[in-house]
Amino acid sequence: MTKLSFHLLFCSIFYALVLLLSRPAVSQEVDNESGFNYNEDGNKGPSHWGELKQEWHECKTGKMQSPIDLSHQRVQIVHKFVDSKIAYNPTNATLMNRGHDIMLKWSDDAGYIEINGTRYFLKQCHWHSPSEHTINGEKFALEAHLVHQSHNGNIAVIGILYDIGHSDYFLSTIKEHLEEISETNEYIELNDIDPSLVEMKSSIYYQYYGSLTVPPCTQNVLWIIVKKVRSVASYQLELLRVAVHDDSNTNARPVQPLNNRIIQLRFRSQHNEKEH
């Protein structure tokens, strides 16, 4: 091999590694979930996720996995207010069926949350039923995840818990699209979807560090679970499940060991934002 050929080969490998290592962490959450499922009795269920692919090993070996039980006996109350801000924008989005959940993926200008000076930009929202996180062992009917990413690749997820009750306004605004994706489409392009309509503003929330709850179960994710439980109509919950086209009655990963992690109950200053 000539020196020139060796140099070109070295450069090709180097740039390939740079591209691989520079991939944002949030992009690692799989868009096509056909490679795994939630059937505990099958060989693709949650207890086997870490064995299905080498890059999913953290699902089995990770010590900071999500979801967890938010037990009040373990919660550390932090009385100091956290400086935070929510600044979302209506923008175009794609409603997508990923195989085991429905995801709403916004374009790049959907806005951000800011926590202690760090901005995490909204990327997507998806739903799990029943809830993945529990409070003192109690499951809820539904859990929404709003996934955000900072410019340096850190992930923050806002989790919202729902009980059966009156209808959720945001889900009512995309009802026809959920029906459409259930009948004919795997994805639908939508215009001017306003993420601020998701009822997630609250002055009290749980916070801890965990992981994505689907493969590859990437860790060091900042979790913010809104303490106030919202409500969702039973028909809305059924619509989310019917639209998925799978044979499971759940898409919730079981609760994972806490492993001495700290769960905080925090209070945030809201910059004059009104709670729903």
Order of alpha helices (4+ residues) and beta strands (2+ residues): alpha-alpha-alpha-beta-beta-beta-beta-beta-beta-beta-alpha-alpha-beta-beta-beta-beta-alpha-beta
